[in-house]
């Protein structure tokens, strides 16, 4: 298990922003919950005001479910290019399911994807990622804000 700190997040997010800067992204879709913090940071860096989210559920803690659920709808009015953001392409099933569904609902839109981490065993390779992963990642937003209910 690897801990991923805020400092690494800041460095890696700035790398992604620099890479994505010339792509003329008009909208960002965060895959909740893992992509929420990254999508916000990217939206600030690229000055993209249209940030939407899709709630997906595929894991209970670190245990994978047998199916993915997607909640919410995205609206793209006069939008040509959308960035889909998640923290990691682990199995790749979440990203693949989300992008397939969005392409089906919005065939006129170009969808690109970005993550902080990519596992080579993933069935979906994002268009952009910063780090290769070979173990479970504990992100700072999952660990650093836990409330101790015993106090």
TORFIVEX-353523 format. One line per field, with one value per residue (C-alpha): residue number from 1; y negated, x negated, z negated. Coordinates in Angstrom, 1 decimal. Example, Ala and Ser with C-alpha at 12.3 -4.5 7.8 and 13.67 -1.06 7.14 Angstrom:
2
fidren	(1:2) $
yy	(4.5:1.1) $
xx	(-12.3:-13.7) $
zz	(-7.8:-7.1) $
***
This chain:
151
fidren	(1:2:3:4:5:6:7:8:9:10:11:12:13:14:15:16:17:18:19:20:21:22:23:24:25:26:27:28:29:30:31:32:33:34:35:36:37:38:39:40:41:42:43:44:45:46:47:48:49:50:51:52:53:54:55:56:57:58:59:60:61:62:63:64:65:66:67:68:69:70:71:72:73:74:75:76:77:78:79:80:81:82:83:84:85:86:87:88:89:90:91:92:93:94:95:96:97:98:99:100:101:102:103:104:105:106:107:108:109:110:111:112:113:114:115:116:117:118:119:120:121:122:123:124:125:126:127:128:129:130:131:132:133:134:135:136:137:138:139:140:141:142:143:144:145:146:147:148:149:150:151) $
yy	(0.0:-3.4:-6.8:-9.6:-13.0:-16.5:-17.6:-14.8:-15.6:-19.3:-18.4:-15.8:-17.9:-20.8:-18.4:-17.3:-20.9:-21.8:-18.7:-19.5:-23.3:-23.4:-21.0:-23.6:-21.7:-23.2:-21.0:-18.6:-15.6:-14.3:-10.6:-10.8:-10.5:-9.8:-12.4:-15.3:-16.9:-16.4:-17.8:-20.9:-21.5:-21.0:-23.3:-26.1:-25.6:-25.5:-28.1:-25.7:-26.8:-23.9:-21.1:-18.3:-15.0:-11.4:-9.3:-5.8:-3.0:0.0:0.4:0.8:-0.3:1.7:4.6:4.5:5.1:7.2:4.2:0.5:-2.0:-5.4:-8.2:-11.7:-13.1:-15.4:-18.3:-19.5:-22.5:-23.6:-21.7:-20.0:-18.7:-17.2:-15.9:-12.9:-12.9:-10.1:-9.5:-6.1:-3.7:-0.6:2.1:-0.5:0.7:-2.5:-4.8:-2.5:-2.3:-6.1:-7.0:-4.4:-5.7:-9.4:-8.6:-6.9:-9.8:-12.5:-11.3:-14.9:-15.4:-14.4:-12.8:-12.6:-11.1:-11.9:-10.2:-10.6:-6.8:-4.0:-0.3:1.7:4.4:1.9:2.7:-1.1:-3.3:-6.9:-9.5:-11.1:-9.9:-10.8:-7.8:-4.0:-2.0:1.5:1.4:0.0:-3.8:-5.6:-9.1:-11.9:-12.9:-9.4:-9.3:-12.8:-13.9:-10.9:-11.9:-9.9:-9.0:-7.9:-11.4) $
xx	(0.0:-1.3:-0.4:0.1:-0.5:0.8:-2.7:-2.8:0.8:-0.1:-3.2:-1.4:1.7:-0.4:-2.0:1.4:2.5:-0.5:0.1:3.8:3.4:3.4:6.4:9.2:11.3:14.7:16.1:14.8:16.6:15.4:16.0:17.1:15.6:12.0:12.0:13.6:10.5:8.4:11.2:11.5:7.8:7.6:10.6:8.9:5.6:7.3:10.0:12.8:15.9:18.2:17.4:19.9:19.8:21.1:21.4:20.1:19.9:17.7:15.8:16.9:13.7:11.0:13.4:14.6:18.3:19.6:21.2:20.9:23.7:23.7:25.9:26.5:26.6:24.3:25.5:23.3:24.8:22.6:19.6:17.2:14.5:14.9:12.3:13.2:11.2:10.6:7.9:6.8:7.5:7.2:9.3:10.3:13.9:15.3:13.6:14.6:18.2:18.5:16.9:18.9:22.2:21.3:20.3:23.6:25.6:23.4:22.0:21.2:18.7:15.1:14.2:10.7:9.6:7.0:5.9:3.1:2.4:2.7:2.3:1.0:3.6:6.4:8.8:9.0:5.9:6.6:5.5:3.3:1.9:-1.1:-2.1:-2.1:-0.7:-1.5:0.1:3.1:2.9:4.0:4.8:4.3:8.0:9.0:6.7:5.9:9.4:10.8:12.6:11.8:15.2:13.7:12.9) $
zz	(0.0:1.0:-0.6:1.8:0.2:0.9:2.1:4.7:5.7:6.2:8.4:10.4:10.9:12.2:14.7:15.9:16.2:18.3:20.5:21.0:21.4:25.2:25.7:25.4:22.9:22.4:19.7:17.0:15.6:12.3:11.5:7.9:5.5:6.6:9.3:7.4:5.9:9.1:11.3:9.1:9.2:13.0:13.5:11.6:13.5:16.9:16.0:17.0:15.2:16.4:13.9:13.6:11.8:12.1:9.0:9.6:7.2:7.9:4.6:1.0:-0.7:1.1:2.1:5.7:6.5:9.3:11.0:11.5:10.8:12.4:11.1:12.4:15.9:17.7:19.8:22.6:24.5:27.4:25.9:28.2:25.9:22.4:20.0:17.8:14.6:12.0:9.5:10.9:13.7:11.5:13.2:15.8:15.6:14.1:16.7:19.6:18.4:17.9:21.2:23.2:21.6:22.3:25.9:26.4:25.0:26.6:29.9:31.0:28.1:28.0:24.6:23.3:20.0:17.4:14.1:11.6:11.7:14.2:13.6:16.6:15.9:16.5:19.3:20.1:20.8:20.1:22.6:20.0:16.7:14.5:12.5:13.1:10.1:9.1:5.6:3.8:3.4:0.2:1.3:-1.3:-0.9:-2.0:-5.1:-6.3:-7.1:-9.0:-12.1:-15.3:-16.6:-19.9:-21.0) $
***
